[in-house]
């Protein structure tokens, strides 16, 4: 997983989306205190909750497709995330947080 994360250029990634009816979608890749990668997907839209390598196998191609960079504008980043994760655009709230491998961060939040 570490090698593939380096390919993406991300150190950590988090996507949280809230929809009508209290449904949420969350995808997260983070490093714990020991530097190990922890991956989790909680998809209430489809009733899916997975962690670890299985979650990483689902997230990696989506993150690769998403290809958000430091200078990606907010609207474009949101559109890319929704498309890459095959999620509806009728969200109530969306948050995207990315820490790049150089330590810089990108954070977007939008509410409808």
Phi and psi in degrees as GROMACS dihedral restraints (atoms count N, CA, C in turn):
[ dihedral_restraints ]
;  ai    aj    ak    al  type     phi  dphi    fc
    3     4     5     6     1   -61.4    20    10
    4     5     6     7     1   -41.5    20    10
    6     7     8     9     1   -63.1    20    10
    7     8     9    10     1   -42.2    20    10
    9    10    11    12     1   -68.7    20    10
   10    11    12    13     1   -34.9    20    10
   12    13    14    15     1   -62.8    20    10
   13    14    15    16     1   -40.1    20    10
   15    16    17    18     1   -62.7    20    10
   16    17    18    19     1   -37.1    20    10
   18    19    20    21     1   -60.4    20    10
   19    20    21    22     1   -36.5    20    10
   21    22    23    24     1   -73.6    20    10
   22    23    24    25     1   -27.7    20    10
   24    25    26    27     1    86.4    20    10
   25    26    27    28     1     6.8    20    10
   27    28    29    30     1  -104.4    20    10
   28    29    30    31     1   144.0    20    10
   30    31    32    33     1   -97.0    20    10
   31    32    33    34     1   -40.1    20    10
   33    34    35    36     1  -143.9    20    10
   34    35    36    37     1   154.8    20    10
   36    37    38    39     1  -147.3    20    10
   37    38    39    40     1   139.3    20    10
   39    40    41    42     1  -145.2    20    10
   40    41    42    43     1   132.2    20    10
   42    43    44    45     1  -129.0    20    10
   43    44    45    46     1   123.9    20    10
   45    46    47    48     1  -129.9    20    10
   46    47    48    49     1   126.8    20    10
   48    49    50    51     1  -132.6    20    10
   49    50    51    52     1   132.1    20    10
   51    52    53    54     1  -110.3    20    10
   52    53    54    55     1   138.2    20    10
   54    55    56    57     1  -121.5    20    10
   55    56    57    58     1   169.2    20    10
   57    58    59    60     1   -55.0    20    10
   58    59    60    61     1   151.0    20    10
   60    61    62    63     1    78.7    20    10
   61    62    63    64     1     9.4    20    10
   63    64    65    66     1    78.5    20    10
   64    65    66    67     1     6.9    20    10
   66    67    68    69     1   -75.4    20    10
   67    68    69    70     1   142.8    20    10
   69    70    71    72     1  -134.9    20    10
   70    71    72    73     1   156.4    20    10
   72    73    74    75     1  -127.8    20    10
   73    74    75    76     1   128.1    20    10
   75    76    77    78     1  -133.8    20    10
   76    77    78    79     1   133.5    20    10
   78    79    80    81     1  -132.6    20    10
   79    80    81    82     1   134.0    20    10
   81    82    83    84     1  -147.2    20    10
   82    83    84    85     1   135.1    20    10
   84    85    86    87     1  -129.2    20    10
   85    86    87    88     1   120.7    20    10
   87    88    89    90     1  -141.5    20    10
   88    89    90    91     1   167.4    20    10
   90    91    92    93     1  -109.9    20    10
   91    92    93    94     1   135.0    20    10
   93    94    95    96     1   -82.4    20    10
   94    95    96    97     1  -176.1    20    10
   96    97    98    99     1   -59.2    20    10
   97    98    99   100     1   -28.6    20    10
   99   100   101   102     1   -88.8    20    10
  100   101   102   103     1    -0.8    20    10
  102   103   104   105     1    90.2    20    10
  103   104   105   106     1    -0.6    20    10
  105   106   107   108     1   -73.9    20    10
  106   107   108   109     1   145.8    20    10
  108   109   110   111     1   -86.2    20    10
  109   110   111   112     1   129.5    20    10
  111   112   113   114     1  -116.4    20    10
  112   113   114   115     1   131.0    20    10
  114   115   116   117     1  -127.9    20    10
  115   116   117   118     1   138.9    20    10
  117   118   119   120     1  -150.4    20    10
  118   119   120   121     1   139.8    20    10
  120   121   122   123     1  -127.7    20    10
  121   122   123   124     1   126.7    20    10
  123   124   125   126     1  -123.1    20    10
  124   125   126   127     1   104.5    20    10
  126   127   128   129     1  -114.4    20    10
  127   128   129   130     1    93.1    20    10
  129   130   131   132     1   -74.5    20    10
  130   131   132   133     1   -17.7    20    10
  132   133   134   135     1   -67.1    20    10
  133   134   135   136     1   -35.6    20    10
  135   136   137   138     1  -117.1    20    10
  136   137   138   139     1     6.2    20    10
  138   139   140   141     1    66.1    20    10
  139   140   141   142     1    40.0    20    10
  141   142   143   144     1  -117.7    20    10
  142   143   144   145     1   133.4    20    10
  144   145   146   147     1  -141.7    20    10
  145   146   147   148     1   112.2    20    10
  147   148   149   150     1  -137.1    20    10
  148   149   150   151     1   158.5    20    10
  150   151   152   153     1  -138.4    20    10
  151   152   153   154     1   169.9    20    10
  153   154   155   156     1    70.7    20    10
  154   155   156   157     1  -146.5    20    10
  156   157   158   159     1   -60.7    20    10
  157   158   159   160     1   -37.6    20    10
  159   160   161   162     1   -62.2    20    10
  160   161   162   163     1   -43.2    20    10
  162   163   164   165     1   -65.6    20    10
  163   164   165   166     1   -40.3    20    10
  165   166   167   168     1   -63.1    20    10
  166   167   168   169     1   -39.4    20    10
  168   169   170   171     1   -60.2    20    10
  169   170   171   172     1   -33.7    20    10
  171   172   173   174     1   -77.9    20    10
  172   173   174   175     1   -39.9    20    10
  174   175   176   177     1   -74.4    20    10
  175   176   177   178     1   -40.0    20    10
  177   178   179   180     1   -53.4    20    10
  178   179   180   181     1   -52.7    20    10
  180   181   182   183     1   -64.7    20    10
  181   182   183   184     1   -30.3    20    10
  183   184   185   186     1   -69.7    20    10
  184   185   186   187     1   -41.3    20    10
  186   187   188   189     1   -67.1    20    10
  187   188   189   190     1   -38.2    20    10
  189   190   191   192     1   -62.1    20    10
  190   191   192   193     1   -44.0    20    10
  192   193   194   195     1   -66.3    20    10
  193   194   195   196     1   -39.1    20    10
  195   196   197   198     1   -62.3    20    10
  196   197   198   199     1   -46.1    20    10
  198   199   200   201     1    48.1    20    10
  199   200   201   202     1    50.8    20    10
  201   202   203   204     1   -81.1    20    10
  202   203   204   205     1   130.2    20    10
  204   205   206   207     1  -110.3    20    10
  205   206   207   208     1   173.4    20    10
  207   208   209   210     1   -56.2    20    10
  208   209   210   211     1   -36.6    20    10
  210   211   212   213     1   -98.0    20    10
  211   212   213   214     1    10.5    20    10
  213   214   215   216     1   -66.7    20    10
  214   215   216   217     1   126.1    20    10
  216   217   218   219     1   -64.9    20    10
  217   218   219   220     1   154.1    20    10
  219   220   221   222     1   -52.4    20    10
  220   221   222   223     1   -54.8    20    10
  222   223   224   225     1   -59.3    20    10
  223   224   225   226     1   -41.6    20    10
  225   226   227   228     1   -66.8    20    10
  226   227   228   229     1   -40.4    20    10
  228   229   230   231     1   -63.0    20    10
  229   230   231   232     1   -43.5    20    10
  231   232   233   234     1   -63.9    20    10
  232   233   234   235     1   -45.7    20    10
  234   235   236   237     1   -60.9    20    10
  235   236   237   238     1   -44.6    20    10
  237   238   239   240     1   -62.3    20    10
  238   239   240   241     1   -41.5    20    10
  240   241   242   243     1   -64.5    20    10
  241   242   243   244     1   -47.1    20    10
  243   244   245   246     1   -61.7    20    10
  244   245   246   247     1   -41.9    20    10
  246   247   248   249     1   -66.8    20    10
  247   248   249   250     1   -47.4    20    10
  249   250   251   252     1   -64.1    20    10
  250   251   252   253     1   -33.8    20    10
  252   253   254   255     1   -95.7    20    10
  253   254   255   256     1     2.5    20    10
  255   256   257   258     1    55.2    20    10
  256   257   258   259     1    49.0    20    10
  258   259   260   261     1  -113.4    20    10
  259   260   261   262     1   148.1    20    10
  261   262   263   264     1   -67.1    20    10
  262   263   264   265     1   150.0    20    10
  264   265   266   267     1   -87.0    20    10
  265   266   267   268     1     1.1    20    10
  267   268   269   270     1   -90.6    20    10
  268   269   270   271     1    44.9    20    10
  270   271   272   273     1   -74.3    20    10
  271   272   273   274     1   159.2    20    10
  273   274   275   276     1   -90.1    20    10
  274   275   276   277     1   -38.8    20    10
  276   277   278   279     1  -150.7    20    10
  277   278   279   280     1   140.9    20    10
  279   280   281   282     1  -134.9    20    10
  280   281   282   283     1   139.2    20    10
  282   283   284   285     1  -132.4    20    10
  283   284   285   286     1   132.4    20    10
  285   286   287   288     1  -126.1    20    10
  286   287   288   289     1   127.2    20    10
  288   289   290   291     1  -129.9    20    10
  289   290   291   292     1   126.6    20    10
  291   292   293   294     1  -130.2    20    10
  292   293   294   295     1   130.8    20    10
  294   295   296   297     1  -109.4    20    10
  295   296   297   298     1   120.5    20    10
  297   298   299   300     1   -79.7    20    10
  298   299   300   301     1   163.8    20    10
  300   301   302   303     1   -64.8    20    10
  301   302   303   304     1   -17.5    20    10
  303   304   305   306     1   -86.4    20    10
  304   305   306   307     1     1.1    20    10
  306   307   308   309     1    95.7    20    10
  307   308   309   310     1   -11.0    20    10
  309   310   311   312     1   -73.5    20    10
  310   311   312   313     1   154.7    20    10
  312   313   314   315     1  -122.0    20    10
  313   314   315   316     1   152.5    20    10
  315   316   317   318     1  -133.1    20    10
  316   317   318   319     1   126.5    20    10
  318   319   320   321     1  -134.3    20    10
  319   320   321   322     1   132.2    20    10
  321   322   323   324     1  -130.7    20    10
  322   323   324   325     1   144.3    20    10
  324   325   326   327     1  -141.1    20    10
  325   326   327   328     1   139.8    20    10
  327   328   329   330     1  -145.1    20    10
  328   329   330   331     1   140.8    20    10
  330   331   332   333     1  -125.9    20    10
  331   332   333   334     1   145.0    20    10
